[in-house]
Amino acid sequence: MAKKRIIKKKDLPKKGITKKSFSKPAPKQVLKPETKPVPKPVAEVPSVPASEEEIGMRLNKYVAHCGLCSRRKAAEYVKEGLIKVNGAVEKAPGYLVQETDEVSYKGKKLEPEIRKVYILLNKPKNTITTLNDERNRRTVMDVVGNKIKERIFPVGRLDRETVGLLILTNDGDLAKKLSHPSHEVRKVYHAVLDKPLTEQDKKKIAKGLQLEDGLAPVDGIDYVKGKGKNEVGIEVHIGRNRIVRRIFAHLGYTVTNLDRTYYAGLTKKDLPRGRHRPLTEQEIIMLKHFI
């Protein structure tokens, strides 16, 4: 059995290690796991109210989107008390329609149109440019018939005796654009007069006549090629009621036949009287972006 070695003081180095160096080893340090601070509860932030466009649609815009009429006409209907919301008359065009609201016109529920429809009609004579007539006269809607499921309406007006191009649609924004004077939509008419138009009167019309409701500017006027001087082509951009007939009447002429042959870039090519057709994609783009 080996003898236990005894370390004497002289065997120890002068510096560095001492007897104390052989004392009990220092206890191992136990590393405590790092504790993360517990986050304080955050108070709930109240939601920000949505904008007007997110919480409803203006009543007149809603009515126009239903295909009843243009937005401007819809505002008139609202102010006249013809529109009801949830069974009660609402006269504020700015009322914001909610998804749960039921809007009606003369007792008939209105629902927004999803599919936009654009129809070009060559209007025949003895036809009223309206949706319905209290005297049961023939309307443009009778000409179009019930083949179109969407509710469409005519853009602008042609009087009962005037024939020619007319647009019917459920696009209220386009209808407003075509009807607004600022866009100066071009229209060309073939007018047949009760007597020849004199050169002097033709110049007066070209210069612009002062009618009872203001100046009637004309963009162009001339005799129809190959016809008598009682047949005239006249181009205007104003849309006042019966304006072409009133221009000639101011100088003592009666228009016996009036045909709108050109309207907003559209013509009657391949469209016989009393017939209608859908506008092409190119024509719709032209009406929306280039007028």
C-alpha positions in Angstrom: 0.0 0.0 0.0 1.5 3.3 -1.1 2.4 5.8 1.6 0.5 9.0 1.7 2.7 11.8 0.5 3.0 14.8 2.9 3.6 18.1 1.2 5.9 20.3 3.3 6.0 24.1 3.1 9.4 24.1 1.6 8.1 22.2 -1.4 5.6 24.9 -2.3 6.6 27.7 -4.7 7.1 31.0 -3.2 4.4 32.7 -5.2 1.2 31.6 -6.9 0.1 28.5 -5.0 -0.4 28.4 -1.2 -2.0 26.1 1.2 -5.1 27.9 0.7 -4.9 26.8 -2.9 -5.7 23.2 -1.6 -8.6 24.3 0.4 -12.0 23.0 -0.6 -12.8 23.8 -4.2 -15.1 26.7 -4.8 -18.7 25.7 -5.4 -19.7 25.6 -9.0 -21.7 28.6 -10.2 -25.1 27.6 -11.3 -26.3 29.8 -14.1 -29.9 30.7 -13.7 -31.9 30.7 -16.9 -32.5 34.1 -18.4 -35.9 35.3 -17.6 -37.7 37.6 -20.2 -39.8 40.4 -19.0 -43.5 39.7 -19.2 -45.0 42.3 -21.6 -47.6 44.6 -20.2 -51.1 44.2 -21.6 -51.8 46.6 -24.5 -55.0 48.5 -24.4 -57.3 47.9 -27.5 -57.2 50.6 -30.1 -60.6 51.7 -31.3 -61.2 51.0 -35.0 -61.1 54.0 -37.3 -64.4 54.6 -39.0 -64.5 53.8 -42.7 -64.8 56.5 -45.4 -68.1 57.3 -47.0 -67.3 55.2 -50.1 -66.7 52.2 -47.8 -69.9 52.5 -45.9 -72.5 53.3 -48.6 -73.3 54.7 -52.0 -75.0 58.0 -52.7 -78.7 57.5 -53.4 -78.7 59.2 -56.8 -75.6 57.2 -57.9 -77.3 54.0 -56.7 -80.5 54.8 -58.7 -78.4 55.5 -61.8 -76.5 52.2 -61.3 -79.9 50.4 -61.3 -80.3 51.5 -64.9 -83.3 53.7 -64.2 -81.8 56.9 -65.6 -78.7 59.1 -65.6 -77.2 60.3 -62.3 -78.4 63.9 -62.8 -82.0 62.7 -63.5 -81.8 60.4 -60.5 -81.1 63.4 -58.3 -84.2 65.1 -59.6 -86.3 62.0 -58.9 -85.0 61.9 -55.4 -85.8 65.6 -54.8 -89.3 65.1 -56.2 -90.0 62.4 -53.7 -90.2 59.6 -56.3 -87.6 57.4 -54.5 -88.3 55.5 -51.3 -85.8 53.8 -49.0 -87.2 51.0 -46.8 -90.7 52.2 -47.6 -90.2 55.9 -46.7 -89.6 58.8 -49.1 -86.0 59.9 -49.1 -85.4 63.4 -50.7 -81.6 63.7 -50.0 -79.6 62.6 -53.1 -76.6 62.3 -50.7 -78.2 59.6 -48.5 -75.8 56.7 -48.2 -77.5 53.5 -49.3 -76.5 50.4 -47.2 -76.5 46.8 -48.3 -79.6 46.1 -46.1 -81.6 49.1 -47.6 -84.4 48.5 -50.1 -84.7 51.3 -52.7 -87.8 51.6 -54.8 -89.2 53.8 -57.6 -93.0 54.1 -57.9 -93.4 50.9 -55.9 -90.9 48.9 -57.9 -87.7 47.7 -56.2 -84.5 48.9 -57.8 -81.4 46.6 -57.9 -78.0 47.6 -59.3 -77.2 46.4 -62.8 -74.2 44.1 -63.0 -73.8 43.8 -66.8 -73.5 47.1 -68.7 -75.5 47.2 -71.9 -75.0 49.5 -74.9 -77.6 49.6 -77.7 -77.6 51.7 -80.9 -81.1 52.2 -82.3 -82.2 53.6 -85.6 -85.3 55.2 -84.2 -88.4 55.0 -86.4 -91.1 57.8 -86.8 -94.0 58.1 -84.4 -92.0 56.8 -81.5 -91.7 58.4 -78.1 -88.2 58.6 -76.6 -89.1 57.4 -73.1 -89.4 54.3 -71.0 -93.2 54.4 -70.9 -96.0 56.7 -72.0 -99.1 57.5 -70.0 -101.1 57.8 -73.3 -100.0 54.3 -74.4 -98.1 55.6 -77.4 -95.3 53.6 -79.0 -92.0 54.1 -77.2 -88.4 53.2 -78.1 -88.6 50.4 -75.5 -91.4 48.9 -77.6 -89.1 48.9 -80.6 -86.3 47.3 -78.7 -88.7 44.7 -77.2 -88.1 42.4 -74.3 -85.0 40.6 -75.6 -82.8 42.7 -73.3 -83.1 41.6 -69.7 -81.3 44.5 -68.2 -83.2 47.7 -67.6 -81.9 50.3 -70.1 -82.9 53.9 -70.8 -82.4 56.3 -73.8 -79.6 58.8 -73.7 -81.1 62.2 -74.5 -84.2 62.7 -76.6 -85.4 62.7 -80.1 -89.0 64.1 -80.6 -91.7 61.8 -81.8 -91.4 62.7 -85.5 -87.6 62.7 -85.6 -85.9 59.5 -86.7 -82.3 58.3 -86.5 -79.6 57.3 -84.1 -80.3 56.9 -80.4 -78.2 55.2 -77.7 -79.9 53.1 -75.0 -77.9 51.9 -72.0 -77.8 51.2 -68.3 -74.5 53.0 -67.8 -75.4 56.2 -66.0 -71.9 57.6 -66.1 -71.7 57.4 -69.9 -75.2 58.8 -70.3 -74.2 61.8 -68.2 -71.0 62.3 -70.3 -72.9 62.1 -73.6 -75.6 64.6 -72.4 -73.4 67.2 -70.7 -72.9 70.4 -72.8 -69.2 70.6 -71.8 -68.4 67.5 -73.9 -69.9 69.1 -77.1 -71.0 65.8 -78.6 -71.3 66.1 -82.4 -74.6 65.4 -84.0 -75.5 65.6 -87.8 -79.0 65.8 -89.1 -80.5 65.4 -92.5 -83.3 68.0 -92.6 -86.0 68.1 -95.3 -87.7 71.6 -95.5 -91.0 72.7 -96.8 -89.2 75.0 -99.3 -85.7 75.6 -100.6 -83.3 77.2 -98.1 -81.9 80.4 -99.5 -78.1 81.1 -99.6 -78.7 84.1 -97.4 -80.6 82.2 -94.7 -78.0 79.4 -94.9 -75.3 81.9 -94.0 -77.4 83.3 -91.1 -77.8 79.8 -89.7 -74.0 79.2 -90.1 -73.2 82.4 -88.2 -75.5 81.4 -85.3 -79.1 82.6 -84.6 -80.3 84.3 -81.5 -83.3 82.2 -80.3 -85.6 82.9 -77.4 -83.4 80.7 -75.1 -80.0 82.0 -76.3 -77.6 81.7 -79.1 -77.8 78.6 -81.3 -74.3 77.9 -82.6 -74.0 75.6 -85.6 -70.8 73.7 -86.5 -71.7 73.3 -90.1 -74.5 73.5 -92.7 -74.8 72.7 -96.4 -77.1 71.4 -99.0 -77.3 67.6 -99.4 -75.3 66.6 -102.5 -77.5 65.4 -105.3 -80.7 66.7 -103.7 -82.7 69.9 -104.0 -82.0 73.0 -101.9 -84.8 72.0 -99.5 -82.6 69.1 -98.2 -79.9 70.3 -95.8 -77.2 68.7 -93.7 -76.7 70.5 -90.4 -74.2 69.7 -87.6 -74.6 70.9 -84.0 -73.2 70.0 -80.6 -75.8 71.7 -78.4 -78.6 69.5 -77.1 -81.4 71.9 -76.4 -85.0 70.7 -77.0 -86.0 70.5 -80.7 -83.1 72.8 -81.5 -82.8 72.0 -85.2 -86.5 72.4 -85.9 -86.4 75.8 -84.0 -83.4 77.0 -85.9 -85.3 76.7 -89.2 -88.6 77.8 -87.8 -86.9 81.1 -86.7 -86.4 81.9 -90.4 -89.9 80.8 -91.5 -89.1 77.2 -92.6 -90.9 74.0 -91.5 -88.9 70.8 -91.1 -91.0 68.0 -92.7 -88.5 65.2 -92.1 -85.6 65.1 -89.7 -83.1 62.2 -89.5 -80.1 62.0 -87.1 -77.5 60.3 -89.3 -74.4 60.8 -87.0 -74.1 60.8 -83.3 -70.9 60.8 -81.1 -68.8 59.1 -83.8 -71.5 56.5 -84.7 -73.3 56.2 -88.0 -76.3 54.3 -89.4 -74.2 52.0 -91.6 -75.8 48.6 -91.9 -78.6 49.6 -89.4 -82.0 49.8 -91.1 -84.8 52.0 -89.7 -86.4 50.5 -86.7 -83.5 48.1 -86.0 -81.0 48.1 -83.2 -77.7 46.4 -82.4 -75.2 46.2 -79.5 -72.2 48.6 -79.7 -68.9 46.9 -80.4 -66.1 46.9 -77.8 -64.2 49.5 -79.9 -67.3 51.8 -80.1 -67.8 51.6 -76.3 -64.1 52.5 -75.7 -64.4 55.4 -78.1 -67.5 56.7 -76.4 -65.9 56.4 -72.9 -62.4 57.8 -73.6 -62.4 59.9 -76.8 -65.5 62.1 -76.4 
